[in-house]
Amino acid sequence: MKKEELKIFIVDDNERDLKLLESKLTQLNFRNVLKVREGTEALELAKKHLPDLIFLDFMMPGIDGLTLLKEIKKFFPQIMVIMITGFGGIKEAVEAIKLGAIDFLEKPFSHEVLQARVTQVHQIWELREENRKLKAKMEIQFRFDPLVGNSMVMLKLKQTIAQVGPAEASTLIQGETGAGKELVARAIHYHSSRSENNFVPVDCSAISETVMESELFGHVKGAFTGAHISTLGLIRSADKGTLFLDEVGELSPAIQVKLLRTIQEKEVRPVGSTKSYRVDVRILGATNRDLAEEIAQKNFREDLFYRLNVITINVPPLKDRMEDIALLAKYFIKRFSTDFSPVKDISKEALACLENYDWPGNVREQENVIRRAMALGKGEIILPEDLPPNIYVSPSKSSQDVDNITGDSLAAFERAAIHNALKKSGNNRKKAAQILGIGEATLYRKINKYQIN
């Protein structure tokens, strides 16, 4: 890393010493230097500019060097401080080091001594910066927090994202509405080399056809009525980053043609302009439509499909990963928890209801169900009666399907879950066990326990 990037403050009430030290640092190629003559001003400037290194004079009017050192280390422990004095001694040096200074220099000091000290500081700073960037990269690389789930299909999805992320290829994300396609797109972006640049989502179904061209490609001033200023457009806003086209199948044929040209030529021509602009953007598309059928119906361009579909990722519906229901429920409870909501957890009976539901609206529907239950719930635990009527199955109703078997509340919900899983699977016990997220042997024991036919 360049020496010019190291931010240095010199705090000294002596103007001659300030200029002399600045000159020596400039000779050593440290050019990002700020001179300050007073301690209070130095502290305020440190809050605004966060220097990496401060040369701090020991004796100053007003706030002396040691007092200022204490304040700096109190608020900014990461700032490195070298104390300077013309009246130094062992006692002062020890006190300064105890308070957090990394070194102590006595005036006058030679060019060689200064070079050795500041070079050492620069090396420490370089290591810190490399560690910070590496840590940030690692956090991004393994950032799957919003993609909740430990089911086999989710683990495979996360593995695919980790592999696809670093690639530059356009990717088509397919899945049902509410399954989490945008979360997958964001995870791909965060796992790519573009992660420090913009992720720009576009809901193609929410923007009318009349303004979509201007929104995507931008326009110049006066291009149409109401175009009072020029705009970049969403594609150029995503330059060096990622553009996510959600519900890309909704784009009109005219927009599809212009998008295809942008992908091929890697340039954008704003509405009303004769000039094109180079762009470097990775495009991720998502759809819940069958684009092959759309192509057959002449609603979607085949050449654009192949440009977008270099890599395909399928997001599993919630009904295919029912073992993640409990994790998602607890995740949403934690996410929506506020001082105004008493809810802290969910009961086993309520979870049984959630796990026995088909979830046509997928994760988004479960999110809304938990949010509703937290708003309506009166206690710290979400109960079955806090759930919507289409999800809550009362024990008395479920028992009618299992010959009025008696038992406690949890047993009744368990009976209902098993009975409905068997009904869904056509009495295929292996499939029923998969739906319930339990082993076949466990299912057999419970069938015998509850005498379910």
SEKOLKE-593040 format. One record per residue (C-alpha): residue number from 1; x, y, z. Coordinates in Angstrom, 1 decimal. Example, Ala and Ser with C-alpha at 12.3 -4.5 7.8 and 13.67 -1.06 7.14 Angstrom:
BEGIN
+-----+--------+--------+--------+
:   k :      X :      Y :      Z :
+-----+--------+--------+--------+
:   1 :   12.3 :   -4.5 :    7.8 :
:   2 :   13.7 :   -1.1 :    7.1 :
+-----+--------+--------+--------+
END
This chain:
BEGIN
+-----+--------+--------+--------+
:   k :      X :      Y :      Z :
+-----+--------+--------+--------+
:   1 :    0.0 :    0.0 :    0.0 :
:   2 :    1.2 :    3.4 :   -0.9 :
:   3 :    2.8 :    5.7 :    1.7 :
:   4 :    0.6 :    8.5 :    0.5 :
:   5 :   -2.4 :    6.7 :    1.9 :
:   6 :   -1.2 :    6.8 :    5.5 :
:   7 :   -2.9 :    9.8 :    7.2 :
:   8 :   -0.5 :   11.6 :    9.6 :
:   9 :   -1.2 :   14.4 :   12.1 :
:  10 :    1.6 :   16.6 :   13.6 :
:  11 :    0.5 :   18.2 :   16.8 :
:  12 :    3.0 :   20.8 :   18.1 :
:  13 :    2.7 :   24.4 :   19.2 :
:  14 :    6.0 :   25.3 :   17.6 :
:  15 :    5.6 :   26.4 :   14.0 :
:  16 :    9.2 :   25.8 :   13.1 :
:  17 :    9.1 :   22.2 :   14.4 :
:  18 :    5.9 :   21.6 :   12.6 :
:  19 :    7.3 :   22.6 :    9.2 :
:  20 :   10.6 :   20.8 :    9.8 :
:  21 :    8.8 :   17.5 :   10.6 :
:  22 :    6.4 :   17.9 :    7.7 :
:  23 :    9.4 :   18.5 :    5.3 :
:  24 :   11.2 :   15.3 :    6.6 :
:  25 :    8.0 :   13.2 :    6.1 :
:  26 :    7.5 :   14.6 :    2.6 :
:  27 :   11.1 :   13.5 :    1.8 :
:  28 :   10.2 :   10.0 :    2.9 :
:  29 :    7.1 :   10.1 :    0.5 :
:  30 :    4.5 :   10.5 :    3.3 :
:  31 :    2.4 :   13.3 :    1.8 :
:  32 :   -0.9 :   13.0 :    3.5 :
:  33 :    0.1 :   15.2 :    6.5 :
:  34 :   -1.9 :   17.7 :    8.5 :
:  35 :   -0.3 :   20.2 :   10.9 :
:  36 :   -2.1 :   21.2 :   14.1 :
:  37 :   -0.9 :   23.7 :   16.7 :
:  38 :   -3.4 :   23.1 :   19.5 :
:  39 :   -4.6 :   20.1 :   21.4 :
:  40 :   -8.4 :   20.7 :   21.4 :
:  41 :   -8.4 :   21.4 :   17.7 :
:  42 :   -6.3 :   18.2 :   17.2 :
:  43 :   -9.0 :   16.1 :   19.0 :
:  44 :  -11.8 :   17.6 :   16.9 :
:  45 :   -9.9 :   17.0 :   13.7 :
:  46 :   -9.1 :   13.5 :   14.7 :
:  47 :  -12.9 :   12.8 :   15.1 :
:  48 :  -13.5 :   14.0 :   11.5 :
:  49 :  -10.5 :   12.6 :    9.7 :
:  50 :   -9.4 :    9.6 :   11.8 :
:  51 :   -5.6 :    9.7 :   11.2 :
:  52 :   -3.5 :    6.6 :   11.2 :
:  53 :   -0.6 :    8.2 :   13.0 :
:  54 :   -0.1 :   11.2 :   15.2 :
:  55 :    3.2 :   12.8 :   16.2 :
:  56 :    2.3 :   14.5 :   19.5 :
:  57 :    4.4 :   17.1 :   21.3 :
:  58 :    4.7 :   16.5 :   25.0 :
:  59 :    4.7 :   20.1 :   26.2 :
:  60 :    1.9 :   22.3 :   24.8 :
:  61 :   -0.2 :   25.2 :   26.3 :
:  62 :   -3.8 :   24.3 :   27.2 :
:  63 :   -4.1 :   20.5 :   26.8 :
:  64 :   -0.7 :   19.0 :   27.3 :
:  65 :    0.5 :   16.0 :   25.3 :
:  66 :   -0.2 :   13.3 :   27.9 :
:  67 :   -3.7 :   14.5 :   28.5 :
:  68 :   -4.4 :   14.6 :   24.8 :
:  69 :   -2.9 :   11.1 :   24.4 :
:  70 :   -5.4 :    9.8 :   27.0 :
:  71 :   -8.3 :   11.4 :   25.1 :
:  72 :   -7.2 :   10.1 :   21.8 :
:  73 :   -6.8 :    6.5 :   23.1 :
:  74 :  -10.1 :    6.7 :   24.9 :
:  75 :  -12.0 :    7.5 :   21.7 :
:  76 :   -9.7 :    6.1 :   19.0 :
:  77 :   -7.6 :    3.2 :   20.4 :
:  78 :   -6.6 :    2.2 :   16.8 :
:  79 :   -4.7 :    5.5 :   16.2 :
:  80 :   -0.9 :    5.1 :   16.6 :
:  81 :    0.8 :    7.9 :   18.6 :
:  82 :    4.5 :    8.8 :   18.7 :
:  83 :    5.3 :   11.3 :   21.5 :
:  84 :    7.9 :   14.0 :   20.9 :
:  85 :    9.6 :   16.3 :   23.4 :
:  86 :   12.6 :   18.5 :   23.8 :
:  87 :   12.8 :   17.8 :   27.5 :
:  88 :   12.5 :   14.0 :   27.5 :
:  89 :   13.4 :   11.5 :   30.1 :
:  90 :   12.8 :    7.9 :   31.1 :
:  91 :    9.9 :    8.8 :   33.4 :
:  92 :    8.0 :   10.6 :   30.6 :
:  93 :    8.7 :    7.9 :   28.1 :
:  94 :    7.4 :    5.2 :   30.5 :
:  95 :    4.2 :    7.2 :   31.2 :
:  96 :    3.5 :    7.8 :   27.5 :
:  97 :    4.0 :    4.1 :   26.7 :
:  98 :    1.7 :    3.1 :   29.6 :
:  99 :   -1.0 :    5.4 :   28.1 :
: 100 :   -0.8 :    3.8 :   24.7 :
: 101 :    1.9 :    5.6 :   22.7 :
: 102 :    3.9 :    3.3 :   20.4 :
: 103 :    7.1 :    5.2 :   20.7 :
: 104 :    8.9 :    8.3 :   22.1 :
: 105 :   11.3 :   10.6 :   20.3 :
: 106 :   13.6 :   13.3 :   21.8 :
: 107 :   14.3 :   16.5 :   19.8 :
: 108 :   16.4 :   16.9 :   17.8 :
: 109 :   16.2 :   13.5 :   16.1 :
: 110 :   18.0 :   12.5 :   13.0 :
: 111 :   16.5 :   11.8 :    9.6 :
: 112 :   17.5 :    8.1 :    9.9 :
: 113 :   15.8 :    7.8 :   13.3 :
: 114 :   12.6 :    9.3 :   11.9 :
: 115 :   12.7 :    7.1 :    8.8 :
: 116 :   13.1 :    3.9 :   11.0 :
: 117 :   10.2 :    4.9 :   13.2 :
: 118 :    7.7 :    5.9 :   10.5 :
: 119 :    8.6 :    3.0 :    8.3 :
: 120 :    7.8 :    0.6 :   11.2 :
: 121 :    4.5 :    2.4 :   11.7 :
: 122 :    3.7 :    2.1 :    8.0 :
: 123 :    4.4 :   -1.7 :    8.1 :
: 124 :    2.0 :   -2.1 :   11.1 :
: 125 :   -0.6 :    0.0 :    9.2 :
: 126 :   -0.2 :   -2.2 :    6.1 :
: 127 :   -0.7 :   -5.3 :    8.1 :
: 128 :   -3.8 :   -3.9 :    9.8 :
: 129 :   -5.3 :   -2.8 :    6.4 :
: 130 :   -4.6 :   -6.2 :    4.9 :
: 131 :   -6.2 :   -8.0 :    7.8 :
: 132 :   -9.2 :   -5.7 :    7.7 :
: 133 :   -9.8 :   -6.3 :    4.0 :
: 134 :   -9.2 :  -10.0 :    4.4 :
: 135 :  -11.7 :  -10.1 :    7.3 :
: 136 :  -14.3 :   -8.2 :    5.4 :
: 137 :  -13.8 :  -10.4 :    2.4 :
: 138 :  -14.2 :  -13.5 :    4.5 :
: 139 :  -17.3 :  -12.1 :    6.1 :
: 140 :  -18.7 :  -11.5 :    2.7 :
: 141 :  -17.5 :  -14.8 :    1.3 :
: 142 :  -19.4 :  -16.8 :    3.9 :
: 143 :  -22.4 :  -14.4 :    4.3 :
: 144 :  -25.5 :  -16.5 :    4.1 :
: 145 :  -27.3 :  -15.1 :    7.1 :
: 146 :  -30.5 :  -14.1 :    5.2 :
: 147 :  -30.6 :  -17.6 :    3.5 :
: 148 :  -31.9 :  -19.4 :    6.5 :
: 149 :  -31.9 :  -23.2 :    6.4 :
: 150 :  -29.8 :  -26.3 :    7.0 :
: 151 :  -31.8 :  -28.7 :    4.8 :
: 152 :  -30.0 :  -30.7 :    2.2 :
: 153 :  -31.4 :  -28.6 :   -0.7 :
: 154 :  -30.4 :  -25.3 :    1.1 :
: 155 :  -26.9 :  -26.6 :    1.7 :
: 156 :  -26.6 :  -27.5 :   -2.0 :
: 157 :  -27.9 :  -24.0 :   -2.9 :
: 158 :  -25.4 :  -22.3 :   -0.7 :
: 159 :  -22.6 :  -24.4 :   -2.2 :
: 160 :  -23.7 :  -23.4 :   -5.7 :
: 161 :  -23.8 :  -19.7 :   -4.8 :
: 162 :  -20.2 :  -19.9 :   -3.4 :
: 163 :  -19.1 :  -21.5 :   -6.7 :
: 164 :  -21.1 :  -19.2 :   -9.0 :
: 165 :  -20.4 :  -16.0 :   -7.1 :
: 166 :  -16.8 :  -15.5 :   -8.3 :
: 167 :  -17.7 :  -16.2 :  -11.9 :
: 168 :  -18.6 :  -13.3 :  -14.2 :
: 169 :  -21.2 :  -15.2 :  -16.1 :
: 170 :  -24.8 :  -14.0 :  -16.3 :
: 171 :  -27.1 :  -16.1 :  -14.1 :
: 172 :  -30.8 :  -16.9 :  -14.3 :
: 173 :  -32.4 :  -17.6 :  -10.9 :
: 174 :  -35.6 :  -19.6 :  -11.2 :
: 175 :  -38.2 :  -20.3 :   -8.5 :
: 176 :  -41.7 :  -19.7 :   -7.2 :
: 177 :  -42.9 :  -16.3 :   -6.0 :
: 178 :  -41.7 :  -15.7 :   -2.4 :
: 179 :  -39.0 :  -18.4 :   -2.5 :
: 180 :  -36.2 :  -15.9 :   -2.0 :
: 181 :  -34.8 :  -15.3 :   -5.5 :
: 182 :  -33.5 :  -11.8 :   -4.6 :
: 183 :  -31.8 :  -13.1 :   -1.5 :
: 184 :  -30.0 :  -15.6 :   -3.7 :
: 185 :  -29.0 :  -12.8 :   -6.1 :
: 186 :  -27.6 :  -10.7 :   -3.3 :
: 187 :  -25.6 :  -13.7 :   -2.0 :
: 188 :  -24.1 :  -14.2 :   -5.5 :
: 189 :  -23.2 :  -10.5 :   -5.5 :
: 190 :  -21.6 :  -10.7 :   -2.0 :
: 191 :  -19.6 :  -13.7 :   -3.1 :
: 192 :  -18.2 :  -12.0 :   -6.2 :
: 193 :  -15.3 :   -9.7 :   -6.8 :
: 194 :  -17.9 :   -6.9 :   -7.3 :
: 195 :  -19.1 :   -7.1 :   -3.7 :
: 196 :  -17.7 :   -3.7 :   -2.8 :
: 197 :  -19.7 :   -2.0 :   -5.6 :
: 198 :  -23.4 :   -1.5 :   -6.1 :
: 199 :  -26.1 :   -4.2 :   -6.2 :
: 200 :  -29.0 :   -2.6 :   -8.1 :
: 201 :  -32.3 :   -4.6 :   -7.9 :
: 202 :  -35.0 :   -3.9 :  -10.5 :
: 203 :  -38.6 :   -5.2 :  -10.2 :
: 204 :  -39.5 :   -5.5 :  -13.9 :
: 205 :  -43.1 :   -6.3 :  -13.1 :
: 206 :  -43.5 :   -3.1 :  -11.0 :
: 207 :  -42.3 :   -0.5 :  -13.6 :
: 208 :  -44.6 :    0.4 :  -16.4 :
: 209 :  -43.5 :   -0.2 :  -20.0 :
: 210 :  -43.7 :    3.5 :  -20.8 :
: 211 :  -41.0 :    4.4 :  -18.3 :
: 212 :  -39.0 :    1.2 :  -18.2 :
: 213 :  -36.6 :    2.3 :  -21.0 :
: 214 :  -35.8 :    5.5 :  -19.2 :
: 215 :  -35.4 :    3.8 :  -15.8 :
: 216 :  -33.0 :    1.1 :  -17.2 :
: 217 :  -31.0 :    3.1 :  -19.8 :
: 218 :  -31.3 :    6.7 :  -18.5 :
: 219 :  -32.2 :    9.7 :  -20.5 :
: 220 :  -30.8 :   13.1 :  -21.5 :
: 221 :  -32.4 :   16.4 :  -20.6 :
: 222 :  -35.3 :   17.2 :  -22.9 :
: 223 :  -35.6 :   13.7 :  -24.3 :
: 224 :  -39.3 :   13.7 :  -23.5 :
: 225 :  -41.9 :   15.8 :  -21.7 :
: 226 :  -40.9 :   16.1 :  -18.1 :
: 227 :  -37.2 :   15.2 :  -18.6 :
: 228 :  -35.9 :   18.3 :  -16.9 :
: 229 :  -32.5 :   16.7 :  -16.0 :
: 230 :  -30.4 :   13.9 :  -17.4 :
: 231 :  -30.3 :   10.6 :  -15.5 :
: 232 :  -27.8 :    7.8 :  -15.5 :
: 233 :  -30.3 :    4.9 :  -15.5 :
: 234 :  -30.2 :    1.8 :  -13.4 :
: 235 :  -27.7 :   -0.1 :  -15.6 :
: 236 :  -25.1 :    2.6 :  -15.4 :
: 237 :  -25.8 :    3.0 :  -11.7 :
: 238 :  -24.7 :   -0.7 :  -11.4 :
: 239 :  -21.4 :   -0.1 :  -13.2 :
: 240 :  -18.6 :   -2.3 :  -11.8 :
: 241 :  -21.3 :   -4.0 :   -9.7 :
: 242 :  -24.4 :   -6.2 :  -10.2 :
: 243 :  -27.8 :   -5.5 :  -11.9 :
: 244 :  -30.6 :   -7.8 :  -10.7 :
: 245 :  -33.6 :   -8.0 :  -13.0 :
: 246 :  -36.4 :   -9.6 :  -11.0 :
: 247 :  -39.2 :  -11.0 :  -13.0 :
: 248 :  -37.2 :  -10.5 :  -16.2 :
: 249 :  -39.9 :  -12.3 :  -18.2 :
: 250 :  -42.1 :   -9.2 :  -17.8 :
: 251 :  -39.9 :   -7.1 :  -20.1 :
: 252 :  -41.5 :   -5.9 :  -23.3 :
: 253 :  -40.0 :   -7.0 :  -26.7 :
: 254 :  -38.6 :   -3.5 :  -27.3 :
: 255 :  -36.8 :   -3.4 :  -24.0 :
: 256 :  -35.5 :   -7.0 :  -24.6 :
: 257 :  -33.9 :   -5.9 :  -27.8 :
: 258 :  -32.1 :   -2.9 :  -26.2 :
: 259 :  -31.0 :   -5.0 :  -23.2 :
: 260 :  -29.6 :   -7.7 :  -25.5 :
: 261 :  -27.5 :   -5.0 :  -27.3 :
: 262 :  -26.3 :   -3.7 :  -24.0 :
: 263 :  -25.1 :   -7.2 :  -22.9 :
: 264 :  -23.4 :   -7.8 :  -26.3 :
: 265 :  -21.8 :   -4.4 :  -26.8 :
: 266 :  -21.2 :   -3.6 :  -23.1 :
: 267 :  -22.5 :   -0.1 :  -23.6 :
: 268 :  -25.6 :    1.9 :  -22.9 :
: 269 :  -27.3 :    4.6 :  -25.0 :
: 270 :  -29.6 :    6.8 :  -22.9 :
: 271 :  -33.0 :    7.8 :  -24.3 :
: 272 :  -32.7 :   10.8 :  -26.6 :
: 273 :  -28.9 :   10.6 :  -26.8 :
: 274 :  -26.7 :    9.8 :  -29.8 :
: 275 :  -23.8 :    8.8 :  -27.5 :
: 276 :  -23.2 :    5.4 :  -26.0 :
: 277 :  -21.4 :    4.8 :  -22.7 :
: 278 :  -19.3 :    1.8 :  -21.7 :
: 279 :  -20.5 :   -0.2 :  -18.8 :
: 280 :  -19.1 :   -3.1 :  -16.8 :
: 281 :  -22.0 :   -4.8 :  -15.1 :
: 282 :  -22.9 :   -8.4 :  -14.2 :
: 283 :  -26.5 :   -9.2 :  -14.9 :
: 284 :  -28.6 :  -11.6 :  -12.8 :
: 285 :  -32.1 :  -12.4 :  -13.9 :
: 286 :  -34.9 :  -14.0 :  -12.0 :
: 287 :  -38.3 :  -15.4 :  -13.0 :
: 288 :  -41.2 :  -17.5 :  -11.8 :
: 289 :  -42.2 :  -18.1 :  -15.4 :
: 290 :  -41.3 :  -20.9 :  -17.8 :
: 291 :  -39.2 :  -18.9 :  -20.2 :
: 292 :  -39.0 :  -21.8 :  -22.6 :
: 293 :  -42.7 :  -21.7 :  -22.9 :
: 294 :  -42.5 :  -17.9 :  -23.2 :
: 295 :  -40.1 :  -18.3 :  -26.1 :
: 296 :  -42.4 :  -20.8 :  -27.8 :
: 297 :  -45.2 :  -18.2 :  -27.4 :
: 298 :  -43.0 :  -15.5 :  -28.9 :
: 299 :  -43.1 :  -13.5 :  -25.7 :
: 300 :  -39.4 :  -13.7 :  -24.9 :
: 301 :  -36.4 :  -13.5 :  -27.2 :
: 302 :  -34.5 :  -16.8 :  -27.5 :
: 303 :  -31.1 :  -15.0 :  -28.0 :
: 304 :  -31.7 :  -12.9 :  -24.8 :
: 305 :  -32.6 :  -16.0 :  -22.9 :
: 306 :  -29.3 :  -17.7 :  -23.8 :
: 307 :  -27.4 :  -14.5 :  -22.8 :
: 308 :  -29.0 :  -14.4 :  -19.4 :
: 309 :  -29.1 :  -18.2 :  -18.9 :
: 310 :  -25.3 :  -18.9 :  -18.9 :
: 311 :  -25.8 :  -20.4 :  -15.4 :
: 312 :  -29.1 :  -21.5 :  -14.0 :
: 313 :  -29.9 :  -21.7 :  -10.3 :
: 314 :  -33.2 :  -23.2 :   -9.0 :
: 315 :  -34.4 :  -21.9 :   -5.7 :
: 316 :  -36.4 :  -24.7 :   -3.9 :
: 317 :  -39.9 :  -23.9 :   -2.7 :
: 318 :  -40.5 :  -24.0 :    1.0 :
: 319 :  -42.6 :  -27.2 :    0.7 :
: 320 :  -39.4 :  -29.0 :   -0.4 :
: 321 :  -37.5 :  -28.0 :    2.7 :
: 322 :  -40.0 :  -28.3 :    5.5 :
: 323 :  -37.2 :  -29.1 :    8.0 :
: 324 :  -36.2 :  -25.5 :    7.8 :
: 325 :  -39.6 :  -24.2 :    9.0 :
: 326 :  -38.6 :  -24.1 :   12.7 :
: 327 :  -35.3 :  -22.3 :   11.9 :
: 328 :  -37.2 :  -19.7 :    9.8 :
: 329 :  -39.8 :  -19.2 :   12.4 :
: 330 :  -37.2 :  -18.4 :   15.1 :
: 331 :  -35.2 :  -16.3 :   12.7 :
: 332 :  -38.3 :  -14.1 :   11.9 :
: 333 :  -39.2 :  -13.9 :   15.6 :
: 334 :  -35.7 :  -12.6 :   16.4 :
: 335 :  -35.8 :  -10.2 :   13.4 :
: 336 :  -39.2 :   -8.7 :   14.2 :
: 337 :  -38.6 :   -8.6 :   18.0 :
: 338 :  -39.2 :   -5.1 :   19.4 :
: 339 :  -39.8 :   -3.5 :   22.8 :
: 340 :  -43.5 :   -3.4 :   21.9 :
: 341 :  -43.8 :   -7.1 :   21.2 :
: 342 :  -43.8 :   -9.6 :   24.0 :
: 343 :  -43.2 :  -12.6 :   21.7 :
: 344 :  -39.8 :  -14.4 :   22.3 :
: 345 :  -40.5 :  -17.9 :   21.0 :
: 346 :  -43.0 :  -20.3 :   19.3 :
: 347 :  -44.7 :  -23.3 :   20.9 :
: 348 :  -44.2 :  -26.9 :   19.6 :
: 349 :  -47.9 :  -27.0 :   18.8 :
: 350 :  -47.7 :  -23.9 :   16.7 :
: 351 :  -44.6 :  -25.3 :   14.9 :
: 352 :  -46.5 :  -28.5 :   14.2 :
: 353 :  -49.2 :  -26.4 :   12.5 :
: 354 :  -46.6 :  -24.6 :   10.4 :
: 355 :  -44.9 :  -27.8 :    9.4 :
: 356 :  -48.2 :  -29.3 :    8.3 :
: 357 :  -49.0 :  -26.4 :    5.9 :
: 358 :  -48.2 :  -26.4 :    2.2 :
: 359 :  -46.9 :  -22.8 :    2.0 :
: 360 :  -48.0 :  -21.8 :   -1.5 :
: 361 :  -46.5 :  -18.3 :   -0.8 :
: 362 :  -43.2 :  -19.8 :    0.3 :
: 363 :  -40.8 :  -18.0 :    2.7 :
: 364 :  -42.5 :  -14.6 :    2.1 :
: 365 :  -45.8 :  -16.1 :    3.3 :
: 366 :  -44.2 :  -17.6 :    6.5 :
: 367 :  -42.5 :  -14.2 :    7.2 :
: 368 :  -46.0 :  -12.5 :    7.1 :
: 369 :  -47.5 :  -15.3 :    9.2 :
: 370 :  -44.9 :  -14.8 :   11.9 :
: 371 :  -45.2 :  -11.0 :   11.8 :
: 372 :  -49.0 :  -11.3 :   12.2 :
: 373 :  -48.7 :  -13.8 :   15.1 :
: 374 :  -46.2 :  -11.4 :   16.9 :
: 375 :  -48.6 :   -8.5 :   16.4 :
: 376 :  -51.7 :  -10.4 :   17.6 :
: 377 :  -50.0 :  -12.6 :   20.2 :
: 378 :  -50.6 :  -11.7 :   23.9 :
: 379 :  -47.9 :  -13.8 :   25.5 :
: 380 :  -44.2 :  -14.5 :   25.1 :
: 381 :  -44.9 :  -17.7 :   23.1 :
: 382 :  -46.7 :  -17.9 :   19.7 :
: 383 :  -49.6 :  -20.4 :   20.2 :
: 384 :  -51.6 :  -22.2 :   17.5 :
: 385 :  -54.5 :  -19.8 :   18.0 :
: 386 :  -52.2 :  -16.9 :   17.1 :
: 387 :  -51.9 :  -18.4 :   13.6 :
: 388 :  -54.2 :  -17.6 :   10.6 :
: 389 :  -57.3 :  -19.9 :   10.4 :
: 390 :  -56.0 :  -21.6 :    7.2 :
: 391 :  -52.9 :  -22.8 :    9.1 :
: 392 :  -54.2 :  -23.5 :   12.6 :
: 393 :  -55.8 :  -27.0 :   12.9 :
: 394 :  -57.5 :  -27.4 :   16.2 :
: 395 :  -57.0 :  -30.7 :   18.1 :
: 396 :  -60.7 :  -31.5 :   18.1 :
: 397 :  -60.9 :  -31.2 :   14.3 :
: 398 :  -57.8 :  -33.2 :   13.7 :
: 399 :  -59.0 :  -35.9 :   16.1 :
: 400 :  -62.0 :  -36.5 :   13.9 :
: 401 :  -59.7 :  -37.8 :   11.2 :
: 402 :  -57.9 :  -40.2 :   13.5 :
: 403 :  -60.9 :  -41.9 :   15.2 :
: 404 :  -61.2 :  -39.4 :   18.1 :
: 405 :  -57.9 :  -40.5 :   19.7 :
: 406 :  -57.5 :  -38.8 :   23.0 :
: 407 :  -54.3 :  -37.3 :   24.4 :
: 408 :  -52.6 :  -34.1 :   25.4 :
: 409 :  -52.4 :  -31.0 :   23.1 :
: 410 :  -49.0 :  -31.8 :   21.6 :
: 411 :  -50.0 :  -35.3 :   20.9 :
: 412 :  -53.2 :  -34.1 :   19.1 :
: 413 :  -51.1 :  -31.9 :   16.8 :
: 414 :  -48.6 :  -34.6 :   16.2 :
: 415 :  -51.5 :  -37.0 :   15.2 :
: 416 :  -52.8 :  -34.3 :   12.9 :
: 417 :  -49.4 :  -33.7 :   11.3 :
: 418 :  -48.8 :  -37.5 :   10.7 :
: 419 :  -52.3 :  -38.1 :    9.4 :
: 420 :  -52.1 :  -35.2 :    6.9 :
: 421 :  -48.6 :  -36.2 :    5.8 :
: 422 :  -49.9 :  -39.7 :    5.0 :
: 423 :  -52.8 :  -38.2 :    3.1 :
: 424 :  -50.5 :  -36.0 :    1.0 :
: 425 :  -48.2 :  -38.8 :    0.3 :
: 426 :  -50.9 :  -41.3 :   -0.7 :
: 427 :  -50.1 :  -43.4 :    2.4 :
: 428 :  -46.5 :  -43.7 :    1.2 :
: 429 :  -44.7 :  -43.9 :    4.6 :
: 430 :  -41.3 :  -43.0 :    3.2 :
: 431 :  -42.6 :  -39.9 :    1.5 :
: 432 :  -44.6 :  -39.0 :    4.6 :
: 433 :  -41.5 :  -39.2 :    6.8 :
: 434 :  -39.7 :  -36.9 :    4.4 :
: 435 :  -42.6 :  -34.4 :    4.5 :
: 436 :  -42.4 :  -34.5 :    8.3 :
: 437 :  -38.6 :  -34.3 :    8.4 :
: 438 :  -38.3 :  -37.4 :   10.6 :
: 439 :  -36.9 :  -40.9 :   10.0 :
: 440 :  -39.1 :  -43.8 :    8.8 :
: 441 :  -38.5 :  -45.8 :   12.0 :
: 442 :  -39.7 :  -42.8 :   14.1 :
: 443 :  -42.8 :  -42.5 :   11.9 :
: 444 :  -43.6 :  -46.2 :   12.3 :
: 445 :  -43.4 :  -45.9 :   16.1 :
: 446 :  -45.7 :  -42.9 :   16.2 :
: 447 :  -48.2 :  -44.5 :   13.8 :
: 448 :  -48.4 :  -47.5 :   16.2 :
: 449 :  -48.5 :  -45.2 :   19.3 :
: 450 :  -51.5 :  -43.2 :   17.9 :
: 451 :  -53.1 :  -46.3 :   16.2 :
: 452 :  -53.3 :  -44.5 :   12.9 :
: 453 :  -54.7 :  -46.6 :   10.1 :
+-----+--------+--------+--------+
END
